Amino acid sequence: MQLTVSHVVALAVSALSMGTSGIFAAPASQGSKGGIPYVNKHDTVPASQLSSAADPNTANKNVSSGYQPQSGGFTKSPTYATFSAFDQASIELATHQEYIELDLFNYGLAKFSDAEWDQYGIDAENRHLIRQMAQQEIGHATVLSNMLGKTAPKACTYKYDFQDVPGFIDFCQKLTKWGESGVYGFLNLLDNHAVGQILLQSITTEARQQFIFRQFEGLFPMPEWFETGIPQSWAWTLLQKWIVSCPDDNVPIAWEIYPELRIDNNPDAIAAGQAAGGASISNNVTALSYEGKEVLFSWDSPGKTEGPYKQKTVTHTSGYPKYAAFVSQYNVTYSPLYDIDSDKRTAKARQPGGQVLSVGPEIINSTSFIALTDSQTHYTPANLSLINQHVVAGPAVYQSG
């Protein structure tokens, strides 16, 4: 059967109405605002009126005469500078991320010979694409620095632990993932929406970079339906360990660092990609993990000095974890910990199951995140930062797909 736009819209509406958990659980005509149920008073335009063949004069809910809706947040003369301490600290974090990407991409190109790249299947044309990514980071770091003004951080000194081309590609796809997700976590909360608009137009470029590095690694490019957002402190916890030192006049990062979490049996993306044929536009690689998989954890105690600004790692809990919080796509899904050894700081959990809506892929998929918590409180993408008060250790990057 050939699908028309009407069919696609109808299928999408059907899929949304079938959701049984998460943020899509409410019926189409209802929702919640500030915890108070409300009714959507706008009539729904029939799908038949939204197709490409529909007469626009009959789709009267989509056509206006002499009136254009205006956002309450619209600014006629925007200022592209940070307005608040929250904006400032968030953009400083994003700038640190852009600088390490600029350094990393150039470092990888210089470290390995043409023969090493060719052996892995990344030819000169593909290497030029990585070089283009490095050039993109110049633009990103410049525009974010301009938003911050004189207090903008300068580039730091970095360290990497990969020894070959596959290791470089794997590290790049993980680093660009937490960089991308770290921005999604705060983007809509920025007090100056004009700053958010510029950041949006840079982070969507980084999303494409992460997609490409998955292709270079031989993984399926995008098994997920939704990209994940994480809090700033999660992104900084993951980023800071790769920064050796920063210039003395850099303003220290305001975000917290949590004790390091290790996934001791993390799926091997490099091996999976190479087994599937290596670098390719798309390899139909199945998920690297599965519902019920036993995941092994070990973690550090709080109080260690970490990062270029000599911060102490912290937790706002007793230090005893009870749950593994799997953060993937738009959901936080908890799994109880067992075999917890508080002296050795080790534990186990089973990967939870579930789908995106009731017709989508496994909720735990792609390059995702896990933290250990003392609570299994429900959060949605817009308030996920509240989980920070319950983090015992982490996050760690979980290569679930």
SETI-336685 format. One line per field, with one value per residue (C-alpha): residue in one letter; x negated, y negated, z negated; residue number from 0. Coordinates in nm, 4 decimals. Each point is the difference from the previous one (the first is absolute). Layout:
<rs>
residuo	(a	...)
px	(X	...)
py	(Y	...)
pz	(Z	...)
num	(NUM	...)
</rs>
This chain:
<rs>
residuo	(m	q	l	t	v	s	h	v	v	a	l	a	v	s	a	l	s	m	g	t	s	g	i	f	a	a	p	a	s	q	g	s	k	g	g	i	p	y	v	n	k	h	d	t	v	p	a	s	q	l	s	s	a	a	d	p	n	t	a	n	k	n	v	s	s	g	y	q	p	q	s	g	g	f	t	k	s	p	t	y	a	t	f	s	a	f	d	q	a	s	i	e	l	a	t	h	q	e	y	i	e	l	d	l	f	n	y	g	l	a	k	f	s	d	a	e	w	d	q	y	g	i	d	a	e	n	r	h	l	i	r	q	m	a	q	q	e	i	g	h	a	t	v	l	s	n	m	l	g	k	t	a	p	k	a	c	t	y	k	y	d	f	q	d	v	p	g	f	i	d	f	c	q	k	l	t	k	w	g	e	s	g	v	y	g	f	l	n	l	l	d	n	h	a	v	g	q	i	l	l	q	s	i	t	t	e	a	r	q	q	f	i	f	r	q	f	e	g	l	f	p	m	p	e	w	f	e	t	g	i	p	q	s	w	a	w	t	l	l	q	k	w	i	v	s	c	p	d	d	n	v	p	i	a	w	e	i	y	p	e	l	r	i	d	n	n	p	d	a	i	a	a	g	q	a	a	g	g	a	s	i	s	n	n	v	t	a	l	s	y	e	g	k	e	v	l	f	s	w	d	s	p	g	k	t	e	g	p	y	k	q	k	t	v	t	h	t	s	g	y	p	k	y	a	a	f	v	s	q	y	n	v	t	y	s	p	l	y	d	i	d	s	d	k	r	t	a	k	a	r	q	p	g	g	q	v	l	s	v	g	p	e	i	i	n	s	t	s	f	i	a	l	t	d	s	q	t	h	y	t	p	a	n	l	s	l	i	n	q	h	v	v	a	g	p	a	v	y	q	s	g)
px	(0.0000	-0.1316	-0.0001	0.1380	-0.0612	0.3434	-0.1013	-0.3260	0.1808	0.2580	-0.2726	-0.1844	0.3158	0.0757	-0.3512	0.0203	0.3395	-0.1342	-0.2681	0.0440	-0.2818	-0.2317	0.0900	0.2419	0.2374	0.2722	0.2850	-0.0342	0.2613	-0.1471	-0.3284	-0.1384	-0.1357	-0.1730	0.1514	0.3563	0.1973	0.1235	0.2001	-0.1335	0.2710	-0.1340	0.1856	-0.2070	-0.0245	0.0997	-0.2961	0.1668	-0.0269	-0.3741	-0.0951	-0.1822	0.3161	0.2244	0.1622	-0.1606	0.3280	0.1663	-0.2775	0.1280	-0.1868	-0.3313	0.0759	0.0436	0.0816	-0.1999	-0.1148	-0.3267	-0.0545	-0.2713	-0.2086	0.0028	-0.3748	-0.0726	-0.2511	-0.0043	-0.3592	-0.1774	-0.3282	-0.2288	-0.1617	0.0597	0.2596	-0.0440	-0.2384	0.1812	-0.0543	-0.3629	-0.0881	0.1840	-0.1702	-0.3391	0.0549	0.0975	-0.3109	-0.2247	0.1691	-0.0563	-0.3678	-0.0712	0.1738	-0.2141	-0.3131	0.1125	0.0877	-0.3275	-0.1996	0.1430	-0.0726	-0.3608	-0.0675	0.0708	-0.1604	0.1930	-0.0729	0.1555	0.3101	0.0270	-0.0394	0.3023	0.2053	-0.0110	-0.1399	-0.1204	0.3511	0.1320	-0.2998	0.0862	0.3439	-0.1633	-0.2135	0.3185	0.1396	-0.3063	0.0624	0.3596	-0.1256	-0.1908	0.3290	0.1808	-0.2688	-0.0145	0.3724	0.0362	-0.3014	0.1551	0.3129	-0.2106	-0.2198	-0.3231	0.0560	0.0241	-0.2211	-0.3072	-0.1014	-0.1543	-0.2472	0.1518	-0.0849	0.1326	-0.0436	0.0628	-0.2915	0.1409	0.2507	0.2909	-0.0598	0.0006	0.3284	0.1613	-0.1079	0.1287	0.3459	0.0279	-0.1350	0.2237	0.2959	-0.0451	-0.0782	0.3224	0.2071	-0.1518	0.1329	0.3448	0.0320	-0.0089	0.0713	0.3673	-0.0763	-0.2325	0.1252	-0.1088	0.1820	-0.2137	-0.3082	0.1906	0.0803	-0.3672	-0.0932	0.2773	-0.1412	-0.3451	0.1037	0.2013	-0.3282	-0.1565	0.2898	-0.0957	-0.3601	0.1049	0.2110	-0.3014	-0.2362	0.2490	-0.0123	-0.3809	0.0058	0.2249	0.3011	0.3563	0.0111	0.3169	0.1925	0.1744	0.3188	-0.0957	-0.3350	-0.0837	-0.0479	-0.2093	-0.0721	-0.3044	-0.1679	0.0269	-0.1658	-0.2734	-0.0602	-0.0634	-0.2046	-0.2289	-0.2063	-0.1469	-0.1177	-0.3488	-0.0165	0.1480	-0.1416	-0.0173	0.2370	0.2785	0.3044	0.0495	0.3026	0.2963	0.1418	-0.0555	-0.2097	0.1400	-0.2046	-0.1124	0.2170	-0.1400	0.1988	-0.2313	0.1665	0.0956	0.0824	-0.2890	0.1070	-0.3312	0.0256	0.3671	-0.0642	-0.2937	0.1936	0.2746	-0.2443	-0.1528	0.0506	0.3134	0.2982	0.2084	-0.0559	0.3072	-0.1606	0.2387	0.0038	-0.3184	0.1918	0.3387	0.2726	-0.1148	-0.3719	-0.2001	-0.1946	-0.2993	-0.0892	-0.2863	-0.0367	-0.2167	0.0723	0.0714	-0.2581	-0.2634	-0.1596	0.0828	-0.0113	-0.2006	0.1493	-0.0814	0.3589	0.1023	0.2369	0.3295	0.3189	0.3066	0.0906	-0.1183	-0.2255	0.1934	0.1595	0.3238	0.0777	-0.1617	0.1620	-0.0112	0.0413	0.0752	0.2136	0.2563	0.0385	-0.1702	0.0483	-0.1154	-0.1262	-0.0584	-0.3602	-0.0958	-0.3182	-0.0917	-0.3394	-0.0281	-0.3619	-0.1253	0.2584	0.1274	0.3519	0.2064	0.3276	0.2099	0.0601	0.3688	0.2276	0.2762	0.0574	0.0325	0.3777	0.1392	-0.1155	-0.3553	-0.3470	-0.1333	-0.0185	-0.3599	-0.1836	-0.2864	-0.2661	0.1715	-0.0754	0.0219	-0.0326	0.0387	0.2615	0.1577	0.3509	0.2199	0.1854	0.1775	-0.1387	0.0704	-0.2389	0.0897	-0.0833	-0.2705	-0.2526	0.1922	-0.1567	-0.3342	0.1045	0.0220	-0.3139	-0.2463	-0.2356	-0.0067	0.1030	-0.1840	0.0518	0.1836	-0.0525	0.3373	0.0257)
py	(0.0000	-0.3431	-0.2300	-0.3492	-0.2864	0.0747	0.3566	-0.1139	-0.2526	0.2591	0.2504	-0.2596	-0.0966	0.3686	0.0631	-0.2902	0.1074	0.3496	-0.1218	0.1440	-0.1611	-0.2982	-0.3432	0.1223	0.1780	-0.2684	0.0174	-0.2297	-0.2425	-0.0290	-0.0779	-0.1629	-0.3422	-0.0560	0.3273	-0.1224	0.1823	-0.2186	0.0518	-0.0855	-0.2325	-0.0058	0.2204	0.2623	-0.0424	0.3263	0.1781	-0.0129	-0.3778	0.0135	0.1975	-0.1596	0.0187	-0.1761	-0.3309	-0.2512	-0.1931	0.2979	0.0486	-0.3083	0.0636	-0.0355	-0.3132	-0.3507	-0.3313	-0.2974	0.1709	0.1735	0.1683	-0.1662	0.1655	-0.1627	0.0556	-0.1763	-0.2863	-0.2509	-0.1077	0.3005	-0.0212	0.2972	-0.0052	0.2005	-0.1559	0.1997	0.2123	0.3068	-0.1102	-0.0885	0.3307	0.2039	-0.1707	0.0282	0.3753	0.0155	-0.2002	0.2490	0.2749	-0.1775	-0.0554	0.3651	0.1045	-0.2431	0.1422	0.3629	0.0024	-0.1662	0.2235	0.3181	-0.1134	-0.0806	0.3055	0.2738	0.0544	0.0184	0.3729	0.0485	-0.1912	0.1906	0.3346	-0.0797	-0.1051	-0.3781	-0.1323	-0.3502	-0.1211	0.1116	-0.1495	-0.3292	0.0276	0.0271	-0.3010	-0.1874	0.0903	-0.1580	-0.3148	-0.0036	-0.0040	-0.3217	-0.1653	0.1506	-0.0998	-0.3503	-0.0717	0.1365	-0.2013	-0.3124	0.0604	0.0175	-0.2999	-0.0651	0.2849	0.2652	0.3011	0.0671	0.3372	0.2457	0.2894	0.3438	0.3682	0.3032	0.3725	0.1439	0.1570	0.0724	-0.1244	0.2156	-0.1327	-0.3581	0.0487	0.1678	-0.2789	-0.2647	0.1570	0.0183	-0.3502	-0.1644	0.1876	-0.1411	-0.3411	0.0068	0.1407	-0.2435	-0.2932	0.1520	0.0209	-0.3780	-0.1554	-0.0805	-0.1337	-0.2807	-0.3387	-0.1703	0.1822	-0.1747	0.1706	0.3274	-0.0484	-0.0333	0.2954	0.2062	-0.0695	0.1180	0.3077	0.1363	0.0043	0.2013	0.2446	0.0636	0.0544	0.2670	0.1675	0.0066	0.1438	0.2828	0.0654	-0.0066	0.2519	0.2359	-0.0396	-0.0567	-0.3817	-0.0819	0.2820	-0.2429	-0.2007	-0.2817	-0.1508	-0.0099	-0.3097	0.0107	-0.2593	-0.2283	0.1710	0.3347	-0.1416	-0.1640	0.3214	0.1817	-0.2783	-0.1198	0.3202	-0.0638	-0.3537	-0.0177	-0.3717	-0.3339	-0.3541	-0.1687	-0.2766	0.2414	-0.0290	0.3384	0.1993	-0.0309	0.3475	0.2927	0.3110	0.3290	0.3075	0.1956	0.2950	0.2862	0.2556	0.2975	0.1994	-0.2809	0.1315	-0.0346	-0.2371	0.0343	0.3794	-0.0163	-0.2551	0.1871	0.3279	-0.1736	-0.1100	-0.3184	-0.3551	-0.0254	-0.2229	0.2536	0.3465	0.1770	0.0681	0.1284	-0.1516	0.0704	0.0683	0.1439	0.0093	0.2013	-0.0382	-0.0019	-0.3249	-0.0169	-0.3237	-0.1355	-0.3555	-0.2422	-0.1561	-0.3752	-0.2554	0.0608	-0.3014	0.0079	-0.2147	-0.3011	-0.2236	0.2381	0.0671	0.2548	0.2698	-0.0132	0.1867	-0.1345	0.3481	0.2330	0.1586	0.3264	0.0656	0.1921	-0.0387	-0.0255	-0.2865	0.0741	-0.3283	0.0648	-0.1865	-0.1988	0.2358	0.0752	0.3700	0.1484	0.3460	0.1173	0.0689	0.3343	0.1618	-0.3422	-0.0080	-0.3408	0.0611	0.0920	-0.2316	0.2562	0.1020	0.1566	-0.0776	0.1433	-0.2133	-0.0963	0.0556	-0.2037	-0.1826	-0.3584	-0.0352	0.3459	0.0277	-0.1317	0.1395	0.1124	-0.2973	0.0923	-0.0385	-0.1769	-0.1923	-0.0653	-0.0747	0.1672	-0.1495	0.1665	-0.1603	0.0398	-0.0611	0.1021	-0.3299	-0.0595	-0.2787	-0.1278	-0.1759	-0.3490	0.0664	0.2677	-0.2199	0.0743	0.3462	-0.1562	-0.0005	0.3795	0.0884	0.2191	0.0475	-0.0624	-0.0404	0.2470	0.0376	0.3263	0.1375	0.1711	-0.0292)
pz	(0.0000	0.0889	-0.3029	0.0455	-0.2402	-0.1459	-0.0763	-0.1630	-0.2197	-0.0984	-0.0903	-0.2075	-0.1891	-0.0565	-0.1340	-0.2432	-0.1283	-0.0719	-0.2412	-0.3477	-0.1950	-0.0112	0.1286	0.2670	-0.2358	0.0002	0.2558	0.2976	-0.1350	-0.3477	-0.1632	-0.3091	-0.0737	-0.3290	-0.1196	0.0708	0.2722	0.2816	0.3169	0.3430	0.1337	0.3561	0.2453	0.1759	0.3763	0.1724	0.1538	0.3409	-0.0059	-0.0652	0.3102	0.2884	0.2125	-0.2511	0.0860	-0.2416	-0.0128	-0.1676	-0.2573	-0.1764	-0.3248	0.1821	0.2018	-0.1367	0.1608	-0.1191	-0.3212	-0.0790	-0.3385	-0.2063	-0.2709	-0.3408	-0.0111	0.3296	-0.0163	0.2829	-0.0676	-0.1566	-0.1877	0.0476	-0.3426	-0.3152	-0.2330	-0.3202	-0.2047	0.1347	0.3600	-0.0700	-0.1670	0.2636	0.2940	-0.1739	-0.0200	0.3672	0.0933	-0.1805	0.2002	0.3318	-0.0793	-0.0752	0.3216	0.1975	-0.1613	0.0239	0.3691	0.0989	-0.2351	0.1507	0.3541	-0.0922	-0.2180	0.2535	0.3388	0.3255	0.0065	-0.3446	0.1043	0.3278	-0.1759	-0.2160	0.3030	-0.0460	0.3284	0.0866	0.0833	-0.3381	-0.1786	0.1635	-0.1600	-0.3438	0.0902	0.0858	-0.3429	-0.1605	0.2032	-0.1218	-0.3586	0.0684	0.0855	-0.2980	-0.2513	0.1478	-0.0149	-0.3542	-0.1151	0.1490	-0.2088	-0.3170	0.0736	-0.1893	-0.2461	0.2724	-0.0775	0.2091	0.1396	-0.2462	0.0138	0.0604	-0.0272	0.1867	-0.0573	0.3483	0.1855	0.3456	0.2561	-0.1279	-0.3513	0.1287	0.1863	-0.3017	-0.2339	0.2425	0.0276	-0.3793	-0.0667	0.2594	-0.1522	-0.3495	0.1484	0.1992	-0.2874	-0.2483	0.2024	0.0541	-0.3769	-0.0507	0.3404	-0.0620	-0.3489	0.1088	-0.1170	0.3213	0.2789	0.2609	-0.1428	0.0081	0.3683	0.0954	-0.2200	0.1606	0.3442	-0.1099	-0.1980	0.2909	0.1913	-0.2809	0.0175	0.3619	-0.1073	-0.2490	0.2678	0.2350	-0.2609	-0.0586	0.3753	-0.0059	-0.2859	0.1947	-0.2309	0.1120	0.0235	-0.1971	-0.1681	-0.2360	0.0570	-0.2397	-0.0961	-0.3693	-0.2137	-0.3189	-0.2736	0.0202	-0.2963	0.1789	0.3109	-0.2085	-0.1976	0.3290	0.1613	-0.2792	-0.0277	0.3467	-0.0828	-0.1527	-0.0748	0.1045	0.0135	-0.3400	0.1060	0.0968	-0.2257	-0.1737	0.1117	-0.2377	0.0593	-0.2346	0.0594	-0.1289	-0.0935	0.3041	0.1000	0.2072	0.1978	-0.0258	0.2797	0.2370	0.3499	0.2457	0.2768	0.1851	0.0271	0.0974	0.2721	0.1465	-0.0035	0.1982	0.2689	-0.1372	0.1197	0.2109	0.0690	-0.1917	-0.1419	-0.1344	-0.3380	-0.2633	-0.3482	-0.1964	-0.3215	-0.0869	-0.2615	-0.2999	0.0741	-0.3228	-0.0251	-0.2359	-0.1782	-0.2054	-0.1213	-0.1951	-0.3354	-0.0157	-0.1074	0.2679	0.1673	0.3701	0.3111	0.1122	-0.2703	-0.2880	-0.1045	-0.2598	0.1195	-0.1881	-0.0708	-0.1797	-0.1207	-0.2750	0.2608	0.0108	0.3414	0.0492	0.3704	0.3402	0.1910	0.3741	0.1891	0.3644	0.2518	-0.2037	-0.2976	-0.3290	-0.0704	-0.3306	-0.0801	-0.3594	-0.0943	-0.1529	-0.1334	-0.1357	-0.1723	-0.1639	-0.1072	0.3468	0.1609	0.2481	0.0999	0.2777	0.1753	0.2815	0.3056	-0.0034	0.2960	0.1541	0.3242	0.1143	0.0048	0.0773	0.3598	-0.0109	-0.0671	-0.3353	-0.2348	-0.0972	0.3289	0.1755	-0.1970	-0.3326	-0.3660	-0.3414	-0.3488	-0.3390	-0.2246	-0.3433	0.1360	0.2925	0.0293	0.3308	0.2189	0.3483	0.2410	-0.1262	-0.3666	0.0187	-0.1836	-0.3222	0.0111	-0.0989	-0.3657	0.0144	0.1985	-0.1891	0.2965	0.3713	0.2620	0.2188	0.3734	0.0721	0.3509	0.0241	0.3772)
num	(0	1	2	3	4	5	6	7	8	9	10	11	12	13	14	15	16	17	18	19	20	21	22	23	24	25	26	27	28	29	30	31	32	33	34	35	36	37	38	39	40	41	42	43	44	45	46	47	48	49	50	51	52	53	54	55	56	57	58	59	60	61	62	63	64	65	66	67	68	69	70	71	72	73	74	75	76	77	78	79	80	81	82	83	84	85	86	87	88	89	90	91	92	93	94	95	96	97	98	99	100	101	102	103	104	105	106	107	108	109	110	111	112	113	114	115	116	117	118	119	120	121	122	123	124	125	126	127	128	129	130	131	132	133	134	135	136	137	138	139	140	141	142	143	144	145	146	147	148	149	150	151	152	153	154	155	156	157	158	159	160	161	162	163	164	165	166	167	168	169	170	171	172	173	174	175	176	177	178	179	180	181	182	183	184	185	186	187	188	189	190	191	192	193	194	195	196	197	198	199	200	201	202	203	204	205	206	207	208	209	210	211	212	213	214	215	216	217	218	219	220	221	222	223	224	225	226	227	228	229	230	231	232	233	234	235	236	237	238	239	240	241	242	243	244	245	246	247	248	249	250	251	252	253	254	255	256	257	258	259	260	261	262	263	264	265	266	267	268	269	270	271	272	273	274	275	276	277	278	279	280	281	282	283	284	285	286	287	288	289	290	291	292	293	294	295	296	297	298	299	300	301	302	303	304	305	306	307	308	309	310	311	312	313	314	315	316	317	318	319	320	321	322	323	324	325	326	327	328	329	330	331	332	333	334	335	336	337	338	339	340	341	342	343	344	345	346	347	348	349	350	351	352	353	354	355	356	357	358	359	360	361	362	363	364	365	366	367	368	369	370	371	372	373	374	375	376	377	378	379	380	381	382	383	384	385	386	387	388	389	390	391	392	393	394	395	396	397	398	399	400)
</rs>
